[in-house]
């Protein structure tokens, strides 16, 4: 049943205690759009005929140090002043420790006189702010002014508030349009909020927003916004149940992927493409481990969808990797060929095409639905509903036996594929590299369970060394494929091509001489999970 929402800002559903401070947990899916997009949301069939609340004008002032120290910590500190009603001060911080990328932690306090006053917060929150700022003064950095209309949808036991915002970002003398749609879970199941947001987002053609309004202001001001992704060791530890471990690992993988979407949108940087592909590879590695060991069909299906997205980003990454290895290494030699300018021209054109395709993919329903479907699956712990009775009980048991069994199986496969390594074909070495990569990612995820950080570091380092050496042969094949592609679309560069292939072959020969010792070191390194 749909109903008109009361005029309220935040009646948060869940309390979380972190570092002796009581935070409220905000779970919200946010989209950016335009004025037409807001109208399409209101025209969405399940919302049609349900009048939104009267629009409220909200002015929000964001505070930070002059050098943006709160921004660097992912913290937002704001004063929100409505045209009518009570002003509110809010402190927000990223939710870490295996939590969803859609979750933020907040402390809200009334500001009766509509003034910024740090003393409105409790002592613990003030101490966290002072720690982040290093004691430097807080100043107003940016602001927003927008009109907000609210709808509330009741879905079974879940209550979801939809906010439609239209106004402006204000950064100094610069004004930029602000059109956003937010789906906030007020009570009930997170998967319900995600499912509703997915349906409306697809129907209305909305774009998933991965940064907050304060971060959007910072980006418009030309500041670097650090990403909220953190390594999995923060969440995975001894004593976790298998069920909780799955939640935390898949949440970490999603956070890793989503954290680099905005940098790609803003800069189209090589790092953002590379990190998204790394995130998808990590995700595929652990999903396939779950699928083999649990097993559940959905894990395999999500692994296949992650593979397809990674494949779509592949041409962009191939261009960047080739540029780095060719121009920053092989052609960095002072006596490089004189037709290198032709190669550079052809590569630049190919990179433009590849990045346009990557951009279209990231804004497509394919990626939007993958992100929200996987997050909904994690939120409802869908594997439990698919499991047999025997498997269902396994999810409540400690994760260590599962992790040990999975790592043992991958190590056995690596040892089998690595026999007589020096006589193996390039294709067989590539297969070994894939197995080593999967083993390495799973080691990264599961290392915290076994509380042996030094052993884990040594073992993972040995894996990485052999993986990198085997990668030299893959680099040569990739360079040949790239130059064949460029030769068909641009000016000729035969001397540069010969120079690069000779350099790659030399690197491969050097790697070949080191592979035997690297393989021997790995076999002699004690696994940290035994």
C-alpha positions as CSV (number, residue, x, y, z in Angstrom):
1,X,0.0,0.0,0.0
2,X,1.2,3.5,-0.9
3,X,0.7,6.4,1.3
4,X,1.8,10.1,1.6
5,X,4.9,10.5,3.7
6,X,5.0,12.7,6.7
7,X,7.5,15.6,6.7
8,X,10.4,14.0,8.4
9,X,14.1,13.8,7.7
10,X,15.4,10.7,9.4
11,X,13.9,8.2,11.7
12,X,16.7,5.7,11.3
13,X,16.0,2.0,11.7
14,X,19.1,0.5,13.2
15,X,21.6,1.3,15.9
16,X,25.3,0.4,15.6
17,X,27.9,0.8,18.2
18,X,31.4,1.5,16.9
19,X,34.4,2.7,18.9
20,X,32.2,3.4,21.9
21,X,30.0,5.8,19.9
22,X,26.3,5.0,19.1
23,X,25.7,5.5,15.4
24,X,22.5,5.1,13.4
25,X,22.8,3.0,10.3
26,X,21.5,4.6,7.1
27,X,20.8,2.3,4.2
28,X,20.1,4.2,1.0
29,X,20.2,3.7,-2.8
30,X,20.8,6.9,-4.6
31,X,20.4,7.9,-8.3
32,X,21.2,11.0,-10.2
33,X,18.9,12.2,-13.0
34,X,17.3,15.3,-14.5
35,X,14.0,17.0,-14.2
36,X,12.4,14.7,-16.7
37,X,13.8,11.7,-14.8
38,X,12.0,12.9,-11.6
39,X,8.7,13.1,-13.6
40,X,9.3,9.6,-14.9
41,X,9.7,8.3,-11.3
42,X,6.4,9.8,-10.3
43,X,4.8,8.2,-13.4
44,X,6.1,4.8,-12.4
45,X,3.1,2.5,-12.3
46,X,3.2,1.5,-8.6
47,X,3.6,5.1,-7.6
48,X,1.1,6.6,-10.0
49,X,-1.8,8.4,-8.3
50,X,0.0,8.7,-5.0
51,X,0.6,12.4,-4.3
52,X,4.0,13.2,-2.9
53,X,4.3,15.4,0.2
54,X,4.5,19.1,-0.2
55,X,7.9,20.2,-1.4
56,X,10.2,21.4,1.4
57,X,13.1,23.8,0.6
58,X,16.3,22.6,2.3
59,X,19.5,24.5,2.5
60,X,22.5,22.4,3.5
61,X,25.9,23.7,4.6
62,X,28.9,21.4,4.6
63,X,31.8,22.0,6.9
64,X,35.5,20.8,6.7
65,X,39.0,22.1,7.3
66,X,40.5,24.3,4.6
67,X,42.6,21.4,3.4
68,X,39.7,18.9,3.4
69,X,40.7,16.5,6.2
70,X,37.2,15.2,6.8
71,X,36.8,14.6,3.1
72,X,40.0,12.4,3.2
73,X,38.4,10.3,5.9
74,X,35.1,10.0,4.0
75,X,33.4,12.0,6.7
76,X,30.6,14.4,6.0
77,X,29.6,17.2,8.5
78,X,26.6,19.2,7.7
79,X,24.0,21.7,8.9
80,X,20.6,21.3,7.2
81,X,18.3,24.2,7.5
82,X,14.7,23.9,6.3
83,X,12.6,26.9,5.3
84,X,10.3,25.9,8.1
85,X,11.0,23.6,11.0
86,X,14.0,22.6,13.1
87,X,17.5,22.6,11.7
88,X,19.6,19.4,12.1
89,X,23.4,18.8,12.3
90,X,24.6,15.5,11.0
91,X,27.9,13.6,11.1
92,X,28.2,10.8,8.5
93,X,31.0,8.3,8.0
94,X,31.5,5.2,5.8
95,X,30.4,1.9,7.1
96,X,33.3,-0.5,7.0
97,X,34.1,-4.0,8.3
98,X,32.3,-6.0,5.6
99,X,29.2,-3.8,5.4
100,X,27.3,-2.8,2.3
101,X,28.5,0.1,0.1
102,X,24.9,1.4,0.4
103,X,25.3,1.8,4.2
104,X,26.6,4.8,6.1
105,X,26.8,5.6,9.8
106,X,25.5,8.8,11.2
107,X,24.9,10.9,14.3
108,X,22.2,13.5,14.0
109,X,21.5,16.3,16.5
110,X,19.0,19.2,16.5
111,X,20.4,22.7,15.9
112,X,17.5,24.8,17.4
113,X,18.9,28.2,16.4
114,X,20.0,27.1,12.9
115,X,23.7,27.6,13.6
116,X,26.6,25.3,13.3
117,X,27.8,24.3,16.8
118,X,30.2,21.4,17.2
119,X,29.1,21.1,20.9
120,X,25.7,19.8,19.7
121,X,27.3,16.4,19.2
122,X,28.2,14.0,22.0
123,X,31.7,13.9,23.4
124,X,32.7,10.8,21.5
125,X,31.6,12.1,18.2
126,X,33.4,15.4,18.8
127,X,36.5,13.5,19.7
128,X,36.3,11.6,16.4
129,X,35.9,14.9,14.5
130,X,38.8,16.5,16.3
131,X,41.0,13.4,15.6
132,X,40.1,13.7,11.8
133,X,40.7,17.4,11.6
134,X,43.9,17.4,13.7
135,X,42.4,20.2,15.8
136,X,42.2,22.6,12.7
137,X,39.3,25.0,12.5
138,X,36.1,24.0,10.6
139,X,34.8,26.3,7.9
140,X,31.9,26.1,5.5
141,X,33.1,24.6,2.2
142,X,30.0,24.2,0.0
143,X,26.3,24.1,0.2
144,X,23.2,22.8,-1.6
145,X,19.7,24.3,-2.0
146,X,17.0,22.0,-3.2
147,X,13.3,21.2,-2.9
148,X,12.5,17.7,-1.6
149,X,9.3,15.8,-2.1
150,X,8.7,12.5,-0.2
151,X,6.8,9.3,-0.8
152,X,6.6,6.3,1.4
153,X,6.0,2.8,0.1
154,X,5.0,0.0,2.5
155,X,6.1,-3.4,1.1
156,X,5.0,-6.2,3.4
157,X,6.9,-5.4,6.6
158,X,9.3,-3.0,4.9
159,X,8.9,0.8,4.8
160,X,10.8,2.6,2.1
161,X,11.0,6.3,1.8
162,X,11.5,7.8,-1.7
163,X,13.0,11.4,-1.8
164,X,12.9,13.4,-5.0
165,X,15.4,16.3,-4.8
166,X,15.6,19.2,-7.3
167,X,17.8,22.2,-6.9
168,X,21.5,23.3,-7.0
169,X,25.0,22.5,-5.8
170,X,26.7,25.8,-4.7
171,X,30.5,25.8,-4.7
172,X,31.8,29.4,-4.3
173,X,30.2,31.3,-7.2
174,X,29.5,28.2,-9.2
175,X,25.9,26.8,-9.4
176,X,25.3,23.3,-10.8
177,X,22.0,21.5,-11.2
178,X,21.0,18.9,-8.6
179,X,18.5,16.2,-9.4
180,X,18.5,13.1,-7.3
181,X,16.2,10.2,-6.2
182,X,17.0,8.4,-2.9
183,X,15.4,5.2,-1.7
184,X,16.0,4.9,2.1
185,X,15.0,1.9,4.1
186,X,13.1,3.1,7.2
187,X,12.2,-0.4,8.5
188,X,12.2,-4.0,7.3
189,X,14.3,-5.9,4.7
190,X,17.1,-4.3,2.8
191,X,16.5,-6.4,-0.2
192,X,13.0,-4.9,-0.5
193,X,14.5,-1.4,-0.8
194,X,17.1,-2.6,-3.4
195,X,14.4,-4.4,-5.4
196,X,12.2,-1.3,-5.5
197,X,15.1,1.0,-6.5
198,X,16.1,-1.5,-9.2
199,X,12.6,-1.5,-10.7
200,X,12.2,2.3,-10.6
201,X,15.8,3.0,-11.8
202,X,15.4,0.8,-14.8
203,X,11.9,2.1,-15.7
204,X,12.9,5.8,-15.3
205,X,16.4,5.5,-16.8
206,X,18.2,6.7,-13.7
207,X,22.0,6.6,-13.1
208,X,23.3,4.9,-10.0
209,X,25.0,7.5,-7.8
210,X,28.1,6.3,-5.9
211,X,29.0,9.5,-4.0
212,X,27.2,11.6,-1.5
213,X,26.1,15.2,-2.1
214,X,29.1,16.5,-0.1
215,X,31.5,14.4,-2.2
216,X,29.8,15.7,-5.3
217,X,30.4,19.3,-4.2
218,X,34.1,18.4,-3.5
219,X,34.5,16.9,-7.0
220,X,33.0,20.0,-8.6
221,X,35.4,22.1,-6.5
222,X,38.2,20.1,-8.1
223,X,39.2,18.2,-5.0
224,X,40.2,14.5,-4.9
225,X,37.6,12.3,-3.2
226,X,39.2,9.3,-1.6
227,X,37.3,6.0,-2.1
228,X,35.8,4.1,0.8
229,X,37.1,0.7,-0.2
230,X,39.3,-1.0,2.3
231,X,41.1,-4.4,2.2
232,X,39.1,-7.5,3.3
233,X,41.4,-8.2,6.3
234,X,39.4,-5.5,8.1
235,X,36.3,-7.7,8.2
236,X,37.5,-11.3,8.0
237,X,38.7,-12.8,11.3
238,X,38.9,-16.0,13.3
239,X,35.6,-17.3,14.6
240,X,33.3,-16.1,11.8
241,X,30.6,-18.4,10.6
242,X,30.5,-19.4,6.9
243,X,27.3,-17.4,6.4
244,X,28.8,-14.2,7.8
245,X,32.1,-14.7,5.9
246,X,30.2,-14.9,2.6
247,X,28.3,-11.7,3.4
248,X,31.5,-9.9,4.3
249,X,33.6,-11.1,1.3
250,X,30.9,-10.3,-1.3
251,X,30.2,-7.0,0.3
252,X,33.9,-6.2,0.1
253,X,34.0,-7.2,-3.6
254,X,31.1,-5.0,-4.4
255,X,32.5,-2.0,-2.5
256,X,35.8,-2.5,-4.4
257,X,34.1,-2.4,-7.8
258,X,31.6,0.5,-7.0
259,X,34.3,2.6,-5.4
260,X,36.0,3.1,-8.8
261,X,33.0,3.9,-10.9
262,X,33.0,7.6,-10.0
263,X,36.8,8.1,-10.7
264,X,36.2,6.5,-14.1
265,X,33.3,8.9,-14.8
266,X,35.4,11.9,-13.7
267,X,38.8,11.1,-15.1
268,X,38.6,8.0,-17.2
269,X,41.9,7.1,-15.5
270,X,43.8,3.8,-16.2
271,X,43.7,3.1,-12.5
272,X,39.9,3.1,-12.3
273,X,39.5,0.7,-15.1
274,X,42.3,-1.6,-13.7
275,X,40.8,-1.6,-10.2
276,X,37.3,-2.4,-11.5
277,X,38.6,-5.4,-13.4
278,X,40.6,-6.5,-10.3
279,X,37.5,-6.2,-8.2
280,X,35.6,-8.3,-10.7
281,X,38.4,-10.9,-10.9
282,X,38.4,-11.2,-7.1
283,X,34.7,-11.5,-7.1
284,X,34.7,-14.2,-9.7
285,X,37.4,-16.2,-7.9
286,X,35.5,-16.3,-4.6
287,X,32.1,-16.8,-6.2
288,X,33.5,-19.9,-8.1
289,X,35.0,-21.2,-4.8
290,X,31.6,-20.8,-3.1
291,X,29.9,-22.5,-6.1
292,X,32.2,-25.4,-6.1
293,X,32.1,-26.0,-2.3
294,X,28.6,-25.0,-1.2
295,X,27.4,-25.4,-4.1
296,X,24.7,-23.0,-5.2
297,X,23.7,-22.1,-8.8
298,X,23.4,-18.4,-8.1
299,X,27.1,-18.1,-7.2
300,X,28.0,-19.5,-10.6
301,X,25.5,-17.2,-12.3
302,X,26.9,-14.1,-10.6
303,X,30.4,-15.2,-11.5
304,X,29.4,-15.4,-15.2
305,X,27.9,-11.9,-15.1
306,X,31.0,-10.5,-13.5
307,X,33.1,-12.2,-16.2
308,X,31.0,-10.5,-18.9
309,X,31.4,-7.1,-17.4
310,X,35.2,-7.6,-17.0
311,X,35.4,-8.7,-20.6
312,X,33.6,-5.5,-21.7
313,X,36.1,-3.4,-19.8
314,X,39.0,-5.5,-21.2
315,X,39.8,-3.5,-24.4
316,X,40.2,-0.3,-22.3
317,X,42.5,-2.0,-19.9
318,X,44.4,-3.6,-22.8
319,X,45.1,-0.2,-24.3
320,X,46.4,1.2,-20.9
321,X,48.5,-1.9,-20.2
322,X,50.1,-1.8,-23.6
323,X,50.8,1.9,-23.4
324,X,52.6,1.4,-20.1
325,X,54.7,-1.5,-21.1
326,X,55.4,-0.2,-24.6
327,X,56.0,3.5,-24.1
328,X,57.2,3.6,-20.5
329,X,59.4,0.5,-20.7
330,X,60.3,-0.9,-24.2
331,X,60.2,2.5,-26.1
332,X,61.7,4.4,-23.2
333,X,65.1,3.4,-24.7
334,X,66.8,6.4,-26.1
335,X,67.3,4.7,-29.5
336,X,63.7,3.8,-30.1
337,X,62.5,3.6,-33.7
338,X,61.4,6.8,-35.6
339,X,57.9,5.5,-36.5
340,X,56.8,5.5,-32.8
341,X,54.6,8.5,-33.4
342,X,52.4,6.4,-35.8
343,X,52.0,3.8,-33.1
344,X,51.1,6.4,-30.6
345,X,48.5,7.9,-32.9
346,X,46.9,4.5,-33.6
347,X,46.8,3.6,-29.9
348,X,45.2,6.9,-28.9
349,X,42.4,6.4,-31.4
350,X,41.9,2.8,-30.2
351,X,41.9,3.9,-26.6
352,X,39.2,6.5,-27.3
353,X,37.0,3.8,-28.8
354,X,37.6,1.4,-26.0
355,X,36.8,4.0,-23.3
356,X,33.6,5.0,-25.0
357,X,32.5,1.4,-25.0
358,X,33.5,1.0,-21.3
359,X,31.6,4.1,-20.4
360,X,28.5,2.9,-22.2
361,X,28.8,-0.4,-20.4
362,X,29.1,1.1,-16.9
363,X,26.0,3.3,-17.4
364,X,24.0,0.4,-18.9
365,X,21.3,-1.7,-17.3
366,X,23.7,-4.6,-17.4
367,X,26.0,-3.1,-14.7
368,X,23.2,-1.5,-12.8
369,X,21.2,-4.7,-12.4
370,X,24.4,-6.7,-11.6
371,X,25.3,-4.4,-8.7
372,X,21.8,-4.3,-7.3
373,X,21.0,-7.9,-7.9
374,X,24.2,-9.1,-6.1
375,X,23.6,-6.7,-3.3
376,X,20.0,-7.9,-2.8
377,X,21.2,-11.5,-2.9
378,X,23.8,-10.7,-0.2
379,X,21.3,-8.8,1.9
380,X,18.7,-11.6,1.9
381,X,21.5,-14.2,2.1
382,X,19.9,-16.0,-0.8
383,X,22.2,-19.0,-0.6
384,X,20.3,-20.1,2.5
385,X,17.0,-20.3,0.7
386,X,18.6,-22.4,-2.1
387,X,20.5,-24.8,0.2
388,X,19.5,-28.3,1.1
389,X,18.9,-29.0,4.8
390,X,22.4,-30.4,5.3
391,X,24.0,-27.4,3.6
392,X,21.8,-25.0,5.5
393,X,23.3,-26.2,8.8
394,X,26.8,-25.8,7.4
395,X,26.3,-22.0,7.0
396,X,26.1,-21.6,10.8
397,X,29.3,-23.5,11.4
398,X,32.8,-21.8,11.6
399,X,34.2,-20.7,8.3
400,X,37.7,-22.1,8.9
401,X,37.1,-25.7,7.7
402,X,35.4,-24.4,4.6
403,X,38.3,-22.1,3.8
404,X,40.9,-24.7,4.5
405,X,39.2,-27.2,2.2
406,X,38.8,-24.6,-0.6
407,X,42.5,-23.5,-0.3
408,X,43.7,-27.1,-0.3
409,X,41.8,-27.9,-3.4
410,X,43.2,-24.8,-5.3
411,X,46.7,-25.6,-4.1
412,X,46.4,-29.2,-5.3
413,X,45.2,-28.0,-8.7
414,X,48.2,-25.5,-8.9
415,X,50.7,-28.3,-8.1
416,X,49.2,-30.6,-10.7
417,X,49.2,-27.9,-13.4
418,X,52.8,-26.9,-12.4
419,X,54.4,-30.3,-12.9
420,X,57.2,-30.1,-15.4
421,X,56.6,-26.4,-15.6
422,X,59.6,-25.5,-17.8
423,X,58.4,-27.9,-20.6
424,X,54.8,-26.7,-20.5
425,X,53.3,-24.8,-23.5
426,X,52.4,-21.2,-23.3
427,X,48.7,-22.2,-23.1
428,X,49.4,-24.5,-20.2
429,X,51.4,-21.9,-18.4
430,X,48.6,-19.5,-18.8
431,X,46.2,-22.0,-17.3
432,X,48.6,-22.3,-14.3
433,X,48.6,-18.5,-14.0
434,X,44.8,-18.5,-13.8
435,X,44.8,-21.1,-11.0
436,X,47.5,-19.2,-9.1
437,X,45.6,-16.0,-9.4
438,X,42.4,-17.7,-8.0
439,X,44.5,-19.2,-5.2
440,X,46.0,-15.8,-4.4
441,X,42.7,-14.0,-4.3
442,X,41.2,-16.7,-2.1
443,X,44.2,-16.5,0.2
444,X,43.7,-12.7,0.5
445,X,40.1,-13.3,1.5
446,X,40.6,-16.2,4.0
447,X,44.0,-15.2,5.5
448,X,42.4,-13.4,8.5
449,X,40.6,-16.5,9.6
450,X,43.8,-18.4,10.4
451,X,45.5,-15.6,12.4
452,X,48.9,-16.3,10.9
453,X,49.7,-13.0,9.2
454,X,53.5,-13.5,8.7
455,X,53.0,-17.0,7.2
456,X,50.2,-15.7,5.0
457,X,52.3,-12.7,3.8
458,X,55.2,-15.1,2.9
459,X,52.9,-17.5,1.0
460,X,51.0,-14.9,-0.9
461,X,54.3,-13.2,-1.8
462,X,55.6,-16.4,-3.3
463,X,52.3,-16.8,-5.3
464,X,52.6,-13.3,-6.6
465,X,56.2,-13.7,-7.7
466,X,55.5,-16.8,-9.8
467,X,52.2,-15.3,-11.1
468,X,54.1,-12.2,-12.3
469,X,56.8,-14.2,-14.0
470,X,54.2,-16.2,-15.9
471,X,52.6,-13.0,-16.8
472,X,55.5,-12.0,-19.0
473,X,54.5,-14.6,-21.6
474,X,50.9,-13.4,-21.4
475,X,52.2,-9.8,-22.0
476,X,53.9,-10.9,-25.2
477,X,50.8,-12.5,-26.6
478,X,48.8,-9.4,-25.6
479,X,51.2,-7.1,-27.3
480,X,51.1,-9.0,-30.5
481,X,47.3,-9.0,-30.5
482,X,47.2,-5.2,-29.8
483,X,49.7,-4.4,-32.6
484,X,47.8,-6.5,-35.0
485,X,44.6,-4.6,-34.1
486,X,46.3,-1.2,-34.4
487,X,47.9,-2.1,-37.7
488,X,44.5,-2.6,-39.3
489,X,43.1,0.8,-38.2
490,X,46.0,3.3,-38.3
491,X,49.3,4.3,-39.9
492,X,52.1,1.7,-40.2
493,X,54.7,1.3,-37.5
494,X,56.8,-1.8,-38.5
495,X,60.0,-0.7,-36.8
496,X,58.3,0.1,-33.5
497,X,56.5,-3.2,-33.6
498,X,59.7,-5.1,-34.2
499,X,61.4,-3.2,-31.4
500,X,58.6,-3.9,-28.9
501,X,58.3,-7.6,-29.8
502,X,62.1,-8.0,-29.4
503,X,62.0,-6.3,-26.0
504,X,59.1,-8.5,-24.8
505,X,60.8,-11.7,-26.0
506,X,63.9,-10.6,-24.0
507,X,61.8,-10.1,-20.9
508,X,60.2,-13.5,-21.4
509,X,63.6,-15.2,-21.7
510,X,64.7,-13.5,-18.4
511,X,61.4,-14.6,-16.7
512,X,61.9,-18.2,-18.0
513,X,65.2,-18.4,-16.2
514,X,63.6,-17.4,-12.9
515,X,60.4,-19.5,-13.1
516,X,62.0,-22.7,-11.9
517,X,63.3,-21.1,-8.7
518,X,60.0,-19.3,-8.1
519,X,58.1,-22.5,-8.5
520,X,60.5,-24.3,-6.2
521,X,60.1,-21.6,-3.6
522,X,56.3,-21.8,-3.7
523,X,56.3,-25.6,-3.3
524,X,58.7,-25.3,-0.3
525,X,56.6,-22.5,1.4
526,X,54.4,-23.8,4.1
527,X,50.7,-23.0,3.5
528,X,49.4,-20.7,6.3
529,X,46.1,-22.6,6.7
530,X,47.6,-26.0,7.6
